[in-house]
Amino acid sequence: MIRFETHGEVVFIRMARAVLGRPLFWTGAYLVDGLLLDCGPPATARELVRALAGRPLEGLVLTHHHEDHVGAAPLLGAERGLVPRAHRAGLPLLEHGFAVEPYRRAVWGSPARFRASALGDEVAGRSGRFRVVETPGHSVDHVCLLEAERGWLFTGDLFLAERLRYLRSDEELSRLVDSLEAAARLPAREVFCAHRGPVRGGVEALARKAARLRELRERVQDLLGRGLGEAEVARRAVGPEGPMTWISHGRFSAVNFVRAVARERAGD
């Protein structure tokens, strides 16, 4: 299932695997200035390539290696001659593969392995230049793209939502907060999230999310310092676990906030 939404010069491409005509979970990509920023999951790869037929494509940039952002890269390389570019930390993950749990394969499909080239400091479009901003935390290789003249900031999975109920088990909370704060300081006027599309008041929303996560981190540190168990700390600081915890077998959970802070404390 694919839907195109036009926002001035920016085209937001929403993608999802459909079951009985209903989307399981939306993700997205952006077509702007001749560049494709991300390319959706493996499950919609052929549909995306067909939908882009006749549209000029001059480059493919991946914000990070997760399967819902890179799935069409091999097919776009074969049929449109695009060489994907990604952060250097993601290149071995794309080439040699990474673990994808069954629930992720069910929602997004199984990603093929492929080679990508390393991003530099900038990416040139047809009429503008995109600054590559390293924003780790959600993943080790996560980047945002800033087109400063137009004030566009493409944030991949950095934003997602102001309030998070879950954290991935492999996310680094402190680095995520630092990246959010750095992104909020950029000279951007419009923020484009890979899953949500354009974010109203996006720069301020990035700053609010960073502040909430910093406060949450401090709350968790305080509760851990009192000797409470991780489940109780998660309940008090974040809230009860929800359906995603069970669906993902704990890959996404409230307790992962606590474990992320505990890892940081152990490393001090």
Phi, psi and omega in degrees: 000125182226137176227137178256132175234127181260128178234084185064237180277355185256129176252121177264123181252109180269136184222144177200146168287133182253141174235121184054038177080003182245135180290141176282311181197127183279141165229187183197170175218168179233137172248116185208130174057034180084358181252142171257119180258106189072168185210022171076185185274166176301327185297335182247014187300309183294322178297321179295314180300318177296318182293333181271357180303131180088347177269137179292130177231123182244354180186158177229121178242133180253126180287334175188175194273357186299148191298333180281002179240347189236004194297329182266001185302313180298320181290322177294328175293316183290321188259336181239359177071021181276132174260111182294146176241138182212165177300144185302329180292339180269347185300312179294330178292321178289322183282322186254351177095166180210161184292133177229110184293160183305319182295327178289321176297323180295322183278317189249336188099173182263122183284139173281157176275145180202164177263142175230162176259158185282136174291146170264206180280338182219157173233129182269130170261189182291328183224011180204176180233136181252121176281132178272121183245116179289126182222067181289167180135300172295322172207163183292337187250016186288137175226156168248161179237126181245123170256096193292324183298319179270348180077027181266134174232117179260117195254008179052236179256018181292320185273289181065301178196156178291321182247126180253131174267340184227156170232141174293149182294339181256006179280147178254109190297313182297318179292325177296316178297314179301319180293320177298316180295320178295319179295322181293341179271353182288154181281065182252150175244336179229136181243132182239114181268142183293331182259329186260343187086203179299137182256119179295132183057045192299318181296315178295324179295321176300316181295319179294320178297316179301315181296318179297317180292325178294318177296319179297317179300317179294322178296316179297317178302317180296315182292322176296322179296339177275357178086014179286151176289159187297322180296319179290321177298316179298317181298316182286320187273325186249313184129180182291154173294156181234188185304325183297330178299316183284320180299320184268005183054039176088357177300319170251125178196162175292324183293342178294334172300316182294316181294325178296316178294320179298321177298319179297317180297320181293332182276347181291000000 
